[in-house]
Amino acid sequence: MDYLHSQLKPGYKFMVCLMAAKGKEEFYKKFGFIDRPNENFGCGMHQWLET
């Protein structure tokens, strides 16, 4: 992620998406990922990051 951060201008936002193995969602939540599905999104996990 550090390389990606260095390539973006201040204030830029980007979304990181992942598919977690069943039962491993709690691990990724510790790093700020949002559990899906929820009222706004389908299956998977994601996180918005800002430079």
Stockholm file with secondary structure:
# STOCKHOLM 1.0

chainA/1-51         MDYLHSQLKPGYKFMVCLMAAKGKEEFYKKFGFIDRPNENFGCGMHQWLET
#=GR chainA/1-51 SS CHHHHHHSCTTCEEEEEECCCTTCHHHHHTTTCEEESSSSCCSEEEEEEEC
#=GC SS_cons        CHHHHHHSCTTCEEEEEECCCTTCHHHHHTTTCEEESSSSCCSEEEEEEEC
//
